[in-house]
Amino acid sequence: METQLLDVFRTVARLGSITAAAQRLKFTQSAVSRQIAALEAEVGARLLDRLPRGVALTEHGRALLPHAEALLDRLTSARQAVDDLDALHAGRLRVGAFATAVAALVPRALSSFRDAFPGVALSLVEGFSPALLEQLTAGDLDVAVVSTVPSGPPDPSRFDLHHLVGERMLVAVPRSHRLARRRTVRLAELADEPFIANSTRPEETLLAATGFRPRIDFTVAEWTGKFGCVAAGLGVTLVPSLAARSIPADIALLRVHADDAPVRQVYAATPAGRSRPPAVDRFVEHLDTAARTAQL
């Protein structure tokens, strides 16, 4: 049953006149009559009685009208729901990000996105890049902010990658450290320093791409714990520049020399070969803006 036939029938029934319906719908009167006749043929019953002045619903017409109205109203709601998604008046955006991206980059993008599109429901999950990529594949996230170190770049055959920033590394030392007044340091100068890292295996740390083999004395997963250990003089740690804003005042940050500095690339990743929700493209624009304004 064609929805246009139902729409014509509903309009005629509401106005009580084929002539008035034709004017409302911008059809000819004969076109309206033909469509009513086509609908009557399809349902196998007369729906309207043609009177000297207008029309009146038959019993069959009165039975069909509320169903036609409900179907057309539902279709209008469906079209509106799709339009709302395109206009970002509704919908959802599920974002994943690795820990230091949550320190500044992603929250700034989420905040500006929410201000621009308050009708979109937002959620954020923090995790390691490999786990976030698996959540993307499973359909549990719409977009993930991931990095290349230590696991290497995401597989471009599985993920569409939008480059956000190349992130330099810094070294955090206590203010009392012998190098604390330096602006730049070579990794070789840290060979005898106890390092604080998230793993005892260098290939699983931020130093994986450097070839430098640190002496890892303390294994701490969370950044707050790492910073606490550094401030207490237990060792030094490598810090991504995205996390620099959260450094406590009793810690000094040194740039790693350009010849030594591992640069990890940060991407917004989405599953390859899948249609992206309208909110994702706009959110990536906000990530770009946040990355440009971040002090890296």
C-alpha positions as CSV (number, residue, x, y, z in Angstrom):
1,M,0.0,0.0,0.0
2,E,1.6,3.2,-1.1
3,T,2.0,5.9,1.5
4,Q,1.0,8.6,-1.0
5,L,-2.4,7.0,-1.5
6,L,-2.9,7.0,2.2
7,D,-1.8,10.6,2.5
8,V,-4.3,11.7,-0.2
9,F,-7.0,9.7,1.5
10,R,-6.3,11.3,4.9
11,T,-6.3,14.8,3.4
12,V,-9.6,14.2,1.6
13,A,-11.1,12.7,4.8
14,R,-9.9,15.7,6.9
15,L,-11.1,18.3,4.5
16,G,-14.3,16.5,3.4
17,S,-13.7,17.6,-0.2
18,I,-11.7,16.2,-3.2
19,T,-11.5,19.8,-4.6
20,A,-10.1,21.2,-1.3
21,A,-7.7,18.2,-1.0
22,A,-6.4,18.8,-4.5
23,Q,-5.7,22.4,-3.7
24,R,-3.9,21.5,-0.5
25,L,-1.8,18.8,-2.1
26,K,-1.3,20.8,-5.3
27,F,-2.7,18.1,-7.4
28,T,-5.4,18.2,-10.0
29,Q,-8.9,17.2,-8.9
30,S,-8.8,14.2,-11.3
31,A,-5.4,13.1,-10.0
32,V,-6.9,13.0,-6.4
33,S,-9.9,11.1,-7.6
34,R,-7.7,8.5,-9.4
35,Q,-5.6,8.0,-6.3
36,I,-8.7,7.5,-4.1
37,A,-10.0,5.0,-6.7
38,A,-6.6,3.2,-6.7
39,L,-6.7,2.9,-2.9
40,E,-10.3,1.6,-2.9
41,A,-9.3,-1.0,-5.5
42,E,-6.4,-2.1,-3.3
43,V,-8.4,-2.5,-0.1
44,G,-11.4,-3.9,-2.1
45,A,-14.0,-1.5,-0.6
46,R,-15.5,1.9,-1.2
47,L,-13.9,4.4,1.2
48,L,-15.8,7.6,0.3
49,D,-19.3,8.4,-0.7
50,R,-19.3,11.2,-3.3
51,L,-22.0,13.7,-2.3
52,P,-23.4,16.7,-4.1
53,R,-21.3,18.9,-1.8
54,G,-18.1,17.1,-0.8
55,V,-17.5,13.5,0.4
56,A,-18.3,11.4,3.4
57,L,-16.4,8.4,4.8
58,T,-18.0,5.0,4.5
59,E,-17.8,2.5,7.3
60,H,-14.7,1.0,5.6
61,G,-13.3,4.5,5.3
62,R,-13.8,5.2,9.0
63,A,-12.1,1.9,9.8
64,L,-9.1,2.6,7.6
65,L,-8.6,6.3,8.6
66,P,-7.0,5.9,12.0
67,H,-4.6,3.2,10.7
68,A,-3.6,5.5,7.8
69,E,-3.1,8.4,10.2
70,A,-1.0,6.2,12.6
71,L,1.2,4.9,9.7
72,L,1.8,8.3,8.2
73,D,2.5,9.8,11.6
74,R,5.0,7.0,12.3
75,L,6.6,7.6,8.9
76,T,6.9,11.3,9.7
77,S,8.5,10.5,13.0
78,A,11.0,8.1,11.3
79,R,12.0,10.7,8.8
80,Q,12.4,13.3,11.6
81,A,14.6,10.9,13.6
82,V,16.9,10.5,10.6
83,D,17.0,14.2,9.9
84,D,17.8,14.8,13.6
85,L,20.8,12.5,13.3
86,D,22.1,14.3,10.3
87,A,21.6,17.7,11.9
88,L,23.1,16.4,15.2
89,H,19.9,17.3,17.1
90,A,19.9,13.7,18.5
91,G,22.0,10.5,18.5
92,R,25.0,9.3,20.5
93,L,28.7,9.5,20.3
94,R,30.8,6.8,22.1
95,V,34.4,7.9,22.4
96,G,37.5,5.9,23.5
97,A,40.9,7.3,24.3
98,F,44.2,6.4,25.8
99,A,45.1,7.8,29.2
100,T,47.1,10.9,28.3
101,A,44.7,11.9,25.6
102,V,42.1,12.0,28.3
103,A,44.3,14.5,30.2
104,A,43.5,17.4,27.9
105,L,43.0,16.7,24.2
106,V,39.8,14.6,24.3
107,P,38.0,16.5,27.1
108,R,38.5,19.8,25.3
109,A,37.0,18.3,22.1
110,L,34.1,16.7,24.0
111,S,33.4,20.0,25.8
112,S,33.3,22.1,22.6
113,F,31.3,19.4,20.8
114,R,28.7,19.3,23.6
115,D,28.3,23.0,23.5
116,A,27.7,22.9,19.7
117,F,25.5,19.8,19.7
118,P,23.8,19.4,23.2
119,G,21.3,16.9,21.8
120,V,23.9,14.2,21.2
121,A,24.5,11.9,24.1
122,L,28.2,11.5,24.9
123,S,30.2,8.8,26.6
124,L,33.9,8.3,27.2
125,V,35.9,5.2,27.9
126,E,39.6,5.2,28.8
127,G,41.9,2.3,27.9
128,F,45.0,1.2,26.2
129,S,45.1,1.6,22.4
130,P,45.0,-2.1,21.4
131,A,41.9,-2.6,23.7
132,L,40.2,0.4,22.3
133,L,40.7,-0.8,18.7
134,E,39.1,-4.1,19.6
135,Q,36.1,-2.2,21.1
136,L,35.9,-0.3,17.8
137,T,35.8,-3.6,15.9
138,A,33.1,-5.0,18.2
139,G,31.0,-2.0,17.6
140,D,31.2,-0.8,21.2
141,L,32.8,2.6,20.3
142,D,32.2,5.0,17.4
143,V,35.7,6.6,17.4
144,A,38.9,6.0,19.4
145,V,41.8,8.2,20.0
146,V,44.8,5.9,19.9
147,S,48.6,6.1,19.6
148,T,51.4,4.3,17.9
149,V,53.7,3.5,20.8
150,P,54.4,0.9,22.1
151,S,52.2,-1.4,19.9
152,G,52.9,0.3,16.6
153,P,50.4,2.0,14.3
154,P,46.9,0.5,13.9
155,D,46.3,-1.8,10.9
156,P,45.1,0.5,8.1
157,S,43.3,-2.4,6.5
158,R,41.1,-2.6,9.6
159,F,40.8,1.0,10.6
160,D,40.4,4.4,9.0
161,L,43.0,6.7,10.6
162,H,42.8,10.5,10.9
163,H,46.1,11.9,12.1
164,L,45.8,14.3,15.0
165,V,49.2,15.1,16.2
166,G,52.8,13.9,16.6
167,E,53.4,13.8,20.3
168,R,56.9,14.5,21.7
169,M,58.2,12.9,24.9
170,L,59.5,14.6,28.0
171,V,61.4,13.4,31.0
172,A,60.0,14.1,34.5
173,V,62.5,14.5,37.3
174,P,62.2,15.8,40.9
175,R,63.0,19.5,41.4
176,S,66.0,18.4,43.4
177,H,67.4,16.3,40.6
178,R,70.9,17.1,39.2
179,L,69.3,17.7,35.7
180,A,66.3,19.7,36.9
181,R,67.6,23.0,35.7
182,R,68.3,21.7,32.2
183,R,65.9,22.3,29.3
184,T,67.1,19.4,27.2
185,V,68.5,16.0,28.1
186,R,70.0,13.1,26.1
187,L,68.7,9.6,27.0
188,A,72.3,8.4,27.5
189,E,72.6,10.8,30.4
190,L,69.8,8.8,32.1
191,A,71.4,5.4,31.7
192,D,72.1,5.0,35.4
193,E,68.8,6.6,36.6
194,P,66.1,4.4,38.1
195,F,63.0,4.6,35.8
196,I,59.4,4.4,36.7
197,A,57.3,2.7,34.0
198,N,54.2,0.8,33.5
199,S,56.1,-2.4,32.7
200,T,59.4,-4.0,33.4
201,R,59.7,-4.8,29.7
202,P,61.2,-1.8,27.8
203,E,59.4,-2.9,24.6
204,E,56.1,-2.3,26.4
205,T,56.9,1.2,27.5
206,L,57.0,4.6,25.9
207,L,60.7,4.0,25.3
208,A,60.0,1.1,22.9
209,A,60.8,3.2,19.8
210,T,64.1,4.6,21.1
211,G,66.3,1.6,21.5
212,F,67.2,3.0,24.9
213,R,67.2,0.3,27.6
214,P,66.2,2.0,30.9
215,R,66.8,0.6,34.3
216,I,63.2,0.1,35.5
217,D,63.1,-0.1,39.2
218,F,59.4,0.7,39.8
219,T,56.4,-0.5,37.9
220,V,53.4,1.9,38.2
221,A,50.4,1.9,35.9
222,E,48.7,5.2,36.7
223,W,50.2,8.6,35.9
224,T,49.3,10.0,39.4
225,G,51.3,7.2,40.9
226,K,54.2,7.8,38.6
227,F,54.3,11.5,39.4
228,G,54.1,10.7,43.1
229,C,57.2,8.4,42.8
230,V,59.1,11.0,40.8
231,A,58.3,13.8,43.3
232,A,59.5,11.5,46.1
233,G,62.9,11.1,44.4
234,L,62.4,7.4,43.6
235,G,63.3,7.8,39.9
236,V,62.4,9.5,36.6
237,T,59.8,8.8,34.0
238,L,59.0,9.5,30.4
239,V,56.0,11.7,30.0
240,P,54.0,12.3,26.8
241,S,53.5,16.0,26.1
242,L,49.7,15.6,26.2
243,A,50.1,14.8,29.9
244,A,52.3,17.8,30.7
245,R,49.4,19.9,32.0
246,S,48.9,17.5,34.9
247,I,52.5,17.6,36.2
248,P,52.7,18.6,39.9
249,A,54.7,21.7,40.9
250,D,57.4,19.7,42.6
251,I,58.4,18.0,39.3
252,A,60.5,19.4,36.5
253,L,60.0,18.5,32.8
254,L,63.0,18.2,30.4
255,R,62.8,17.9,26.7
256,V,64.4,14.9,25.2
257,H,67.0,15.8,22.6
258,A,65.7,15.9,19.1
259,D,68.0,13.0,18.1
260,D,66.7,10.8,20.8
261,A,63.1,11.9,21.2
262,P,60.5,9.2,20.4
263,V,57.6,10.8,18.7
264,R,54.3,8.9,18.9
265,Q,51.6,9.6,16.4
266,V,48.1,10.1,17.7
267,Y,45.1,9.2,15.5
268,A,41.3,9.3,15.6
269,A,40.4,5.7,14.5
270,T,37.2,4.4,13.1
271,P,36.4,0.9,11.7
272,A,37.3,0.6,8.0
273,G,34.5,-0.2,5.6
274,R,31.7,0.9,7.9
275,S,29.4,4.0,7.7
276,R,30.4,6.6,10.3
277,P,27.6,8.2,12.4
278,P,27.2,11.9,11.4
279,A,28.5,12.9,14.9
280,V,31.9,11.2,14.3
281,D,32.9,13.5,11.4
282,R,32.0,16.6,13.4
283,F,33.7,15.3,16.5
284,V,37.0,14.7,14.6
285,E,36.8,18.4,13.6
286,H,36.7,19.3,17.3
287,L,39.6,17.0,17.9
288,D,41.6,18.7,15.2
289,T,40.9,22.1,16.8
290,A,41.9,20.8,20.3
291,A,45.1,19.3,18.9
292,R,46.1,22.6,17.2
293,T,45.5,24.6,20.4
294,A,47.2,22.1,22.7
295,Q,50.6,23.1,23.9
296,L,52.6,20.3,22.6
